[in-house]
Amino acid sequence: MSALVLSAMCTLASLAGAVWAAERRDLVVVTSYPPSFIEPFQRAFERRNADIRLVVIQRNTASASRFIIEKTEVAADIFWASAADAFELLKRTGELRPIAPRPTGAPARVLGYPVDDPGGYYLGFALSGYGFVYNPSYLAQHGLPVPRDWQDLIKPVYSGHIGITSPSRSGTTHLIVEALLQTYGWDHGWALLSQLGGNLSTVTARSFGVASGVAQRRFGIGITIDFLARAPDLANADNVFITPRNAVFVPASIAILSRSRNIEGAERFVDFVLSEEGQKILLAPAVGRIPVLASLNGGLLPQQAGDGLLKYHSFDPSASAARYGLVNLMFDDYIVRRRAMLARLWKRLTDLEMANIDDPQRQ
């Protein structure tokens, strides 16, 4: 082969590479998920879609929502997160694009919670259960029983032994607070949260601090979600996660943003996340979610006849979104900042009740 021909071939190859690089489009994903969750999806998707480069903007749920609403110069394409009320907030502000459902075989609802947005703006791609993580050695040391339902957590025996994170810092915590408010009603729900506040040992700065605090035995019981309790870095911890009798299972969701500049690529990413290949990634230990694809979640979903927390009160994500900021503000002011006072007041009330039981003449 002559030097001239070889040079021409190299030039053509360089031009082809330049054209391919120019045609490769960014797909901007805003998500609250950690790298251990994102990276397996990114590698697999880019392997099958060589013309797309996934650009990930990682923020916590509240920050991600503000970023999408306020950062008009950034044309993000996908919102990918666990908190349904964040999707509702973005839907209410016109940030989401209508999206067609994919055939997954998932039930319309799991224990009262809709898997896909009934309004057609976001799709559930994975399911997770809310519950309690506890340290058996800690409970044995303090003579504490294992809690079995949400009402157990307000019993005086657990005073000073429970950890949680604030809903203003965690979309997953916000959802369970909102589920309690919707199930028990506004007044009764806040009364229950007040009693829970009196039993708190601490309010952690981040969601993952709950399971970590239990592993370090700083407190014995944490309110969390299954995948945080079973995180790979806690694999050697003496932690146990249980789903309470009155369980809550909620979907993690995905949506296409209304200002997307790569709608075709966004649709392909949604297709991939809900495909068999994408759903199998959820079963990896580092990811640890329940797929919505019916062929992969056998035995992993709760029985639909189970006594879920939302059994009689289907979750209303729109109502949750409408009062999102108010609930966070009230929890921070009424529970977090007054935690020590609540502990003293509820302990005093318990002591008085016990005194009346021991001395009936004082009643």
C-alpha beads as a LAMMPS data file, in Angstrom:
LAMMPS data file: protein, C-alpha beads

363 atoms
362 bonds

1 atom types
1 bond types

-500.0 500.0 xlo xhi
-500.0 500.0 ylo yhi
-500.0 500.0 zlo zhi

Masses

1 110.0

Atoms # bond

1 1 1 0.000 0.000 0.000
2 1 1 1.462 3.363 -1.019
3 1 1 2.182 6.063 1.501
4 1 1 -0.295 8.309 -0.332
5 1 1 -3.137 5.788 -0.037
6 1 1 -2.320 5.102 3.628
7 1 1 -2.303 8.821 4.354
8 1 1 -5.680 9.243 2.648
9 1 1 -7.172 6.370 4.648
10 1 1 -5.904 7.858 7.913
11 1 1 -7.404 11.212 6.957
12 1 1 -10.785 9.613 6.198
13 1 1 -10.708 7.705 9.480
14 1 1 -9.948 10.920 11.386
15 1 1 -12.790 12.717 9.622
16 1 1 -15.189 9.848 10.384
17 1 1 -14.164 9.941 14.026
18 1 1 -14.662 13.693 14.148
19 1 1 -18.121 13.367 12.584
20 1 1 -19.045 10.594 15.054
21 1 1 -17.837 12.701 17.991
22 1 1 -19.792 15.688 16.726
23 1 1 -22.937 13.568 16.410
24 1 1 -22.579 12.092 19.893
25 1 1 -25.130 13.947 21.997
26 1 1 -25.199 14.582 25.721
27 1 1 -28.105 13.281 27.782
28 1 1 -28.258 15.249 31.040
29 1 1 -29.660 13.292 34.000
30 1 1 -30.482 15.010 37.292
31 1 1 -30.623 12.443 40.079
32 1 1 -30.398 11.934 43.822
33 1 1 -28.825 8.490 43.418
34 1 1 -25.219 7.776 44.466
35 1 1 -22.478 6.735 42.005
36 1 1 -22.773 3.078 43.071
37 1 1 -26.342 3.157 41.702
38 1 1 -25.772 5.320 38.636
39 1 1 -22.571 3.856 37.191
40 1 1 -23.842 0.350 36.284
41 1 1 -26.724 1.926 34.349
42 1 1 -24.416 4.459 32.707
43 1 1 -21.937 1.837 31.518
44 1 1 -24.613 -0.492 30.154
45 1 1 -26.629 2.272 28.473
46 1 1 -23.627 3.899 26.788
47 1 1 -22.438 0.483 25.600
48 1 1 -25.744 0.012 23.771
49 1 1 -26.065 3.664 22.720
50 1 1 -22.657 4.736 21.503
51 1 1 -24.053 8.000 20.104
52 1 1 -25.111 9.238 23.561
53 1 1 -22.976 10.415 26.463
54 1 1 -24.696 10.383 29.856
55 1 1 -23.967 13.549 31.865
56 1 1 -24.999 13.140 35.507
57 1 1 -25.877 16.015 37.854
58 1 1 -26.097 14.573 41.361
59 1 1 -28.053 16.460 44.037
60 1 1 -30.217 15.500 46.990
61 1 1 -33.928 15.474 46.174
62 1 1 -34.796 18.975 47.405
63 1 1 -31.719 20.506 45.784
64 1 1 -32.354 18.617 42.529
65 1 1 -35.915 19.941 42.367
66 1 1 -34.719 23.524 42.908
67 1 1 -31.983 23.046 40.320
68 1 1 -34.481 21.967 37.665
69 1 1 -36.918 24.786 38.446
70 1 1 -34.373 27.608 38.826
71 1 1 -31.461 26.763 36.496
72 1 1 -33.013 27.840 33.204
73 1 1 -29.617 27.930 31.467
74 1 1 -29.173 24.170 32.000
75 1 1 -31.388 22.086 29.731
76 1 1 -31.546 18.820 31.664
77 1 1 -33.327 15.876 30.064
78 1 1 -34.142 13.353 32.796
79 1 1 -35.164 13.480 36.448
80 1 1 -34.438 10.200 38.260
81 1 1 -35.204 9.852 41.975
82 1 1 -37.126 8.049 44.716
83 1 1 -39.393 10.763 46.164
84 1 1 -42.766 10.848 44.421
85 1 1 -43.715 14.228 45.847
86 1 1 -40.681 15.777 44.132
87 1 1 -42.068 14.534 40.807
88 1 1 -45.448 15.982 41.704
89 1 1 -43.849 19.323 42.520
90 1 1 -42.102 19.364 39.132
91 1 1 -45.318 18.336 37.413
92 1 1 -47.219 21.197 39.084
93 1 1 -44.590 23.705 37.924
94 1 1 -44.680 22.467 34.330
95 1 1 -41.213 20.894 34.380
96 1 1 -42.260 17.398 33.246
97 1 1 -43.159 16.125 29.792
98 1 1 -45.964 13.560 29.278
99 1 1 -44.529 10.058 29.058
100 1 1 -46.021 6.840 27.670
101 1 1 -46.125 3.809 29.997
102 1 1 -43.951 0.806 29.214
103 1 1 -45.335 -2.758 29.418
104 1 1 -43.758 -4.148 32.621
105 1 1 -46.566 -6.263 34.059
106 1 1 -46.373 -4.324 37.332
107 1 1 -49.599 -3.915 39.351
108 1 1 -51.232 -0.488 39.198
109 1 1 -50.763 -0.115 42.975
110 1 1 -48.645 -1.781 45.642
111 1 1 -50.251 -1.629 49.104
112 1 1 -52.213 1.480 48.117
113 1 1 -49.373 3.322 46.379
114 1 1 -49.592 3.921 42.580
115 1 1 -46.592 2.553 40.656
116 1 1 -46.931 5.014 37.739
117 1 1 -48.235 8.560 37.825
118 1 1 -51.980 8.323 37.056
119 1 1 -51.598 11.651 35.248
120 1 1 -48.988 10.230 32.858
121 1 1 -45.907 12.333 33.701
122 1 1 -43.559 9.854 35.413
123 1 1 -43.072 6.092 35.601
124 1 1 -42.104 3.828 38.471
125 1 1 -39.061 1.683 37.650
126 1 1 -38.216 0.145 41.049
127 1 1 -39.858 -0.511 44.401
128 1 1 -38.546 -0.166 47.925
129 1 1 -39.914 -0.890 51.378
130 1 1 -39.814 1.449 54.353
131 1 1 -39.151 0.018 57.768
132 1 1 -36.765 -0.299 60.692
133 1 1 -33.092 -1.170 60.895
134 1 1 -31.948 -2.368 64.304
135 1 1 -28.870 -3.719 66.033
136 1 1 -29.662 -6.988 67.891
137 1 1 -26.759 -6.598 70.330
138 1 1 -27.874 -3.077 71.224
139 1 1 -31.464 -4.193 71.822
140 1 1 -30.291 -7.109 73.981
141 1 1 -28.016 -4.841 76.011
142 1 1 -30.874 -2.434 76.746
143 1 1 -33.580 -5.086 77.111
144 1 1 -35.606 -3.740 74.195
145 1 1 -38.043 -5.731 72.045
146 1 1 -37.898 -5.575 68.251
147 1 1 -40.516 -3.046 67.001
148 1 1 -43.082 -4.582 64.683
149 1 1 -45.180 -1.627 63.499
150 1 1 -45.090 2.170 63.378
151 1 1 -47.155 2.536 66.550
152 1 1 -44.519 0.563 68.466
153 1 1 -42.026 3.379 67.965
154 1 1 -43.942 5.760 70.247
155 1 1 -43.811 3.410 73.244
156 1 1 -41.902 4.880 76.220
157 1 1 -39.542 1.892 76.304
158 1 1 -37.819 3.221 73.152
159 1 1 -37.079 6.683 74.588
160 1 1 -33.592 7.754 73.497
161 1 1 -33.037 4.723 71.282
162 1 1 -34.337 5.796 67.832
163 1 1 -32.632 7.636 64.974
164 1 1 -34.104 9.344 61.916
165 1 1 -33.082 12.005 59.428
166 1 1 -35.032 15.174 58.741
167 1 1 -37.510 15.169 55.822
168 1 1 -36.019 18.498 54.702
169 1 1 -32.736 16.636 54.065
170 1 1 -34.183 13.371 52.782
171 1 1 -36.912 12.705 50.256
172 1 1 -37.324 9.174 51.601
173 1 1 -37.929 10.438 55.152
174 1 1 -40.327 13.072 53.874
175 1 1 -42.385 10.376 52.219
176 1 1 -42.788 8.301 55.370
177 1 1 -43.701 11.416 57.393
178 1 1 -46.296 12.302 54.759
179 1 1 -47.611 8.721 54.677
180 1 1 -48.153 8.854 58.451
181 1 1 -49.943 12.206 58.146
182 1 1 -52.186 10.941 55.352
183 1 1 -52.976 7.694 57.167
184 1 1 -53.705 9.110 60.622
185 1 1 -54.880 12.590 59.638
186 1 1 -53.182 15.944 60.205
187 1 1 -53.838 16.320 63.957
188 1 1 -53.418 12.677 64.971
189 1 1 -50.428 12.313 62.630
190 1 1 -48.548 15.236 64.209
191 1 1 -49.428 13.944 67.674
192 1 1 -47.842 10.608 66.728
193 1 1 -44.777 12.387 65.316
194 1 1 -44.514 14.401 68.532
195 1 1 -44.373 11.180 70.557
196 1 1 -41.832 9.782 68.137
197 1 1 -39.801 12.975 68.559
198 1 1 -39.734 12.358 72.290
199 1 1 -38.152 8.949 71.675
200 1 1 -35.430 10.140 69.310
201 1 1 -31.789 9.775 70.195
202 1 1 -30.671 11.926 67.265
203 1 1 -31.614 13.376 63.896
204 1 1 -28.879 12.507 61.406
205 1 1 -27.586 14.937 58.792
206 1 1 -28.109 12.522 55.877
207 1 1 -30.271 9.491 55.055
208 1 1 -27.392 7.001 55.108
209 1 1 -26.446 8.213 58.604
210 1 1 -29.415 6.312 60.068
211 1 1 -28.225 2.787 59.223
212 1 1 -24.637 3.845 59.888
213 1 1 -25.584 5.125 63.345
214 1 1 -27.271 1.813 64.157
215 1 1 -24.186 -0.092 62.965
216 1 1 -22.016 2.062 65.244
217 1 1 -24.494 1.466 68.099
218 1 1 -25.015 5.177 68.680
219 1 1 -28.706 4.241 68.829
220 1 1 -30.491 0.934 68.454
221 1 1 -33.296 1.493 65.922
222 1 1 -33.445 3.567 62.751
223 1 1 -36.307 4.567 60.478
224 1 1 -35.102 4.066 56.924
225 1 1 -35.623 2.388 53.567
226 1 1 -34.450 -1.090 52.616
227 1 1 -31.664 -0.191 50.168
228 1 1 -30.030 2.243 52.618
229 1 1 -30.152 -0.333 55.404
230 1 1 -28.504 -2.908 53.110
231 1 1 -25.847 -0.651 51.575
232 1 1 -22.646 -2.506 50.574
233 1 1 -20.497 -0.582 53.059
234 1 1 -22.690 -1.943 55.871
235 1 1 -22.411 -5.571 54.709
236 1 1 -20.350 -6.558 57.753
237 1 1 -22.445 -4.612 60.248
238 1 1 -24.600 -6.386 62.816
239 1 1 -27.717 -4.751 61.380
240 1 1 -31.131 -6.264 60.663
241 1 1 -33.776 -4.594 58.487
242 1 1 -37.453 -5.449 58.864
243 1 1 -40.566 -4.325 57.063
244 1 1 -43.288 -3.603 59.654
245 1 1 -46.680 -5.258 59.581
246 1 1 -48.244 -2.006 58.372
247 1 1 -45.742 -1.717 55.528
248 1 1 -45.158 1.031 52.978
249 1 1 -43.745 0.104 49.567
250 1 1 -43.146 2.996 47.180
251 1 1 -41.800 3.328 43.637
252 1 1 -38.676 5.106 42.568
253 1 1 -39.503 6.988 39.384
254 1 1 -38.140 8.455 36.177
255 1 1 -39.422 11.376 34.088
256 1 1 -38.488 13.367 30.987
257 1 1 -38.142 17.097 31.598
258 1 1 -40.155 19.557 29.538
259 1 1 -37.060 21.574 28.553
260 1 1 -35.180 18.526 27.301
261 1 1 -33.066 19.105 24.193
262 1 1 -32.578 15.405 23.593
263 1 1 -36.057 13.926 23.830
264 1 1 -35.217 10.982 21.593
265 1 1 -32.245 10.076 23.786
266 1 1 -34.335 10.546 26.935
267 1 1 -36.970 8.142 25.600
268 1 1 -34.233 5.612 24.862
269 1 1 -32.895 5.931 28.413
270 1 1 -36.372 5.364 29.897
271 1 1 -36.765 2.346 27.604
272 1 1 -33.442 0.977 28.840
273 1 1 -34.191 1.493 32.551
274 1 1 -37.472 -0.397 32.120
275 1 1 -36.024 -3.092 29.851
276 1 1 -35.059 -6.532 31.137
277 1 1 -31.368 -5.628 30.976
278 1 1 -31.908 -2.408 32.913
279 1 1 -34.204 -4.033 35.456
280 1 1 -31.673 -6.791 36.159
281 1 1 -29.182 -4.135 37.260
282 1 1 -31.543 -3.326 40.136
283 1 1 -30.941 -6.797 41.581
284 1 1 -27.183 -6.253 41.940
285 1 1 -26.118 -6.011 45.624
286 1 1 -24.656 -2.532 45.097
287 1 1 -28.040 -1.277 43.820
288 1 1 -30.495 -3.402 45.796
289 1 1 -33.926 -2.378 44.510
290 1 1 -36.971 -4.438 43.575
291 1 1 -37.644 -4.355 39.803
292 1 1 -41.124 -3.436 38.611
293 1 1 -40.744 -5.915 35.746
294 1 1 -43.068 -8.755 36.732
295 1 1 -40.742 -11.453 35.376
296 1 1 -37.998 -10.380 37.794
297 1 1 -39.780 -9.488 41.029
298 1 1 -41.407 -12.812 41.919
299 1 1 -41.357 -13.291 45.682
300 1 1 -39.946 -9.814 46.300
301 1 1 -43.194 -7.845 46.450
302 1 1 -45.516 -7.817 49.481
303 1 1 -48.803 -9.625 49.284
304 1 1 -51.429 -7.231 47.951
305 1 1 -53.826 -8.303 50.691
306 1 1 -51.296 -7.325 53.369
307 1 1 -52.121 -4.820 56.067
308 1 1 -50.153 -1.904 54.645
309 1 1 -50.031 1.522 56.233
310 1 1 -51.867 2.879 53.174
311 1 1 -54.359 0.006 52.993
312 1 1 -57.360 2.253 53.627
313 1 1 -55.803 5.570 52.602
314 1 1 -54.220 5.546 49.145
315 1 1 -51.258 7.912 49.057
316 1 1 -52.006 11.263 47.400
317 1 1 -48.697 12.573 45.958
318 1 1 -50.385 15.760 44.745
319 1 1 -51.478 16.695 48.277
320 1 1 -47.995 15.838 49.501
321 1 1 -46.391 18.107 46.896
322 1 1 -48.742 20.991 47.738
323 1 1 -47.604 21.062 51.380
324 1 1 -44.050 19.761 50.854
325 1 1 -42.315 22.844 52.242
326 1 1 -44.792 23.266 55.112
327 1 1 -44.332 19.695 56.366
328 1 1 -40.552 20.013 56.226
329 1 1 -40.634 23.357 58.050
330 1 1 -42.957 22.052 60.759
331 1 1 -40.925 18.885 61.301
332 1 1 -37.690 20.847 61.630
333 1 1 -39.234 23.378 64.023
334 1 1 -41.563 21.122 66.003
335 1 1 -39.541 17.883 66.112
336 1 1 -35.861 18.520 65.322
337 1 1 -35.280 21.777 67.205
338 1 1 -37.499 20.785 70.138
339 1 1 -36.368 17.168 70.388
340 1 1 -34.830 17.566 73.873
341 1 1 -37.937 19.368 75.170
342 1 1 -40.240 16.717 73.701
343 1 1 -38.178 13.999 75.364
344 1 1 -38.518 15.710 78.765
345 1 1 -42.261 16.353 78.375
346 1 1 -43.141 12.816 77.245
347 1 1 -40.952 11.277 79.960
348 1 1 -42.641 13.428 82.588
349 1 1 -46.073 12.401 81.295
350 1 1 -45.060 8.728 81.369
351 1 1 -43.719 9.064 84.921
352 1 1 -46.975 10.677 86.056
353 1 1 -49.036 7.926 84.422
354 1 1 -46.915 5.245 86.082
355 1 1 -47.229 6.989 89.440
356 1 1 -51.018 6.976 89.095
357 1 1 -50.979 3.269 88.297
358 1 1 -48.780 2.523 91.327
359 1 1 -50.882 4.741 93.621
360 1 1 -54.557 4.677 92.521
361 1 1 -55.468 7.207 95.239
362 1 1 -53.520 9.866 93.299
363 1 1 -55.845 9.565 90.327

Bonds

1 1 1 2
2 1 2 3
3 1 3 4
4 1 4 5
5 1 5 6
6 1 6 7
7 1 7 8
8 1 8 9
9 1 9 10
10 1 10 11
11 1 11 12
12 1 12 13
13 1 13 14
14 1 14 15
15 1 15 16
16 1 16 17
17 1 17 18
18 1 18 19
19 1 19 20
20 1 20 21
21 1 21 22
22 1 22 23
23 1 23 24
24 1 24 25
25 1 25 26
26 1 26 27
27 1 27 28
28 1 28 29
29 1 29 30
30 1 30 31
31 1 31 32
32 1 32 33
33 1 33 34
34 1 34 35
35 1 35 36
36 1 36 37
37 1 37 38
38 1 38 39
39 1 39 40
40 1 40 41
41 1 41 42
42 1 42 43
43 1 43 44
44 1 44 45
45 1 45 46
46 1 46 47
47 1 47 48
48 1 48 49
49 1 49 50
50 1 50 51
51 1 51 52
52 1 52 53
53 1 53 54
54 1 54 55
55 1 55 56
56 1 56 57
57 1 57 58
58 1 58 59
59 1 59 60
60 1 60 61
61 1 61 62
62 1 62 63
63 1 63 64
64 1 64 65
65 1 65 66
66 1 66 67
67 1 67 68
68 1 68 69
69 1 69 70
70 1 70 71
71 1 71 72
72 1 72 73
73 1 73 74
74 1 74 75
75 1 75 76
76 1 76 77
77 1 77 78
78 1 78 79
79 1 79 80
80 1 80 81
81 1 81 82
82 1 82 83
83 1 83 84
84 1 84 85
85 1 85 86
86 1 86 87
87 1 87 88
88 1 88 89
89 1 89 90
90 1 90 91
91 1 91 92
92 1 92 93
93 1 93 94
94 1 94 95
95 1 95 96
96 1 96 97
97 1 97 98
98 1 98 99
99 1 99 100
100 1 100 101
101 1 101 102
102 1 102 103
103 1 103 104
104 1 104 105
105 1 105 106
106 1 106 107
107 1 107 108
108 1 108 109
109 1 109 110
110 1 110 111
111 1 111 112
112 1 112 113
113 1 113 114
114 1 114 115
115 1 115 116
116 1 116 117
117 1 117 118
118 1 118 119
119 1 119 120
120 1 120 121
121 1 121 122
122 1 122 123
123 1 123 124
124 1 124 125
125 1 125 126
126 1 126 127
127 1 127 128
128 1 128 129
129 1 129 130
130 1 130 131
131 1 131 132
132 1 132 133
133 1 133 134
134 1 134 135
135 1 135 136
136 1 136 137
137 1 137 138
138 1 138 139
139 1 139 140
140 1 140 141
141 1 141 142
142 1 142 143
143 1 143 144
144 1 144 145
145 1 145 146
146 1 146 147
147 1 147 148
148 1 148 149
149 1 149 150
150 1 150 151
151 1 151 152
152 1 152 153
153 1 153 154
154 1 154 155
155 1 155 156
156 1 156 157
157 1 157 158
158 1 158 159
159 1 159 160
160 1 160 161
161 1 161 162
162 1 162 163
163 1 163 164
164 1 164 165
165 1 165 166
166 1 166 167
167 1 167 168
168 1 168 169
169 1 169 170
170 1 170 171
171 1 171 172
172 1 172 173
173 1 173 174
174 1 174 175
175 1 175 176
176 1 176 177
177 1 177 178
178 1 178 179
179 1 179 180
180 1 180 181
181 1 181 182
182 1 182 183
183 1 183 184
184 1 184 185
185 1 185 186
186 1 186 187
187 1 187 188
188 1 188 189
189 1 189 190
190 1 190 191
191 1 191 192
192 1 192 193
193 1 193 194
194 1 194 195
195 1 195 196
196 1 196 197
197 1 197 198
198 1 198 199
199 1 199 200
200 1 200 201
201 1 201 202
202 1 202 203
203 1 203 204
204 1 204 205
205 1 205 206
206 1 206 207
207 1 207 208
208 1 208 209
209 1 209 210
210 1 210 211
211 1 211 212
212 1 212 213
213 1 213 214
214 1 214 215
215 1 215 216
216 1 216 217
217 1 217 218
218 1 218 219
219 1 219 220
220 1 220 221
221 1 221 222
222 1 222 223
223 1 223 224
224 1 224 225
225 1 225 226
226 1 226 227
227 1 227 228
228 1 228 229
229 1 229 230
230 1 230 231
231 1 231 232
232 1 232 233
233 1 233 234
234 1 234 235
235 1 235 236
236 1 236 237
237 1 237 238
238 1 238 239
239 1 239 240
240 1 240 241
241 1 241 242
242 1 242 243
243 1 243 244
244 1 244 245
245 1 245 246
246 1 246 247
247 1 247 248
248 1 248 249
249 1 249 250
250 1 250 251
251 1 251 252
252 1 252 253
253 1 253 254
254 1 254 255
255 1 255 256
256 1 256 257
257 1 257 258
258 1 258 259
259 1 259 260
260 1 260 261
261 1 261 262
262 1 262 263
263 1 263 264
264 1 264 265
265 1 265 266
266 1 266 267
267 1 267 268
268 1 268 269
269 1 269 270
270 1 270 271
271 1 271 272
272 1 272 273
273 1 273 274
274 1 274 275
275 1 275 276
276 1 276 277
277 1 277 278
278 1 278 279
279 1 279 280
280 1 280 281
281 1 281 282
282 1 282 283
283 1 283 284
284 1 284 285
285 1 285 286
286 1 286 287
287 1 287 288
288 1 288 289
289 1 289 290
290 1 290 291
291 1 291 292
292 1 292 293
293 1 293 294
294 1 294 295
295 1 295 296
296 1 296 297
297 1 297 298
298 1 298 299
299 1 299 300
300 1 300 301
301 1 301 302
302 1 302 303
303 1 303 304
304 1 304 305
305 1 305 306
306 1 306 307
307 1 307 308
308 1 308 309
309 1 309 310
310 1 310 311
311 1 311 312
312 1 312 313
313 1 313 314
314 1 314 315
315 1 315 316
316 1 316 317
317 1 317 318
318 1 318 319
319 1 319 320
320 1 320 321
321 1 321 322
322 1 322 323
323 1 323 324
324 1 324 325
325 1 325 326
326 1 326 327
327 1 327 328
328 1 328 329
329 1 329 330
330 1 330 331
331 1 331 332
332 1 332 333
333 1 333 334
334 1 334 335
335 1 335 336
336 1 336 337
337 1 337 338
338 1 338 339
339 1 339 340
340 1 340 341
341 1 341 342
342 1 342 343
343 1 343 344
344 1 344 345
345 1 345 346
346 1 346 347
347 1 347 348
348 1 348 349
349 1 349 350
350 1 350 351
351 1 351 352
352 1 352 353
353 1 353 354
354 1 354 355
355 1 355 356
356 1 356 357
357 1 357 358
358 1 358 359
359 1 359 360
360 1 360 361
361 1 361 362
362 1 362 363
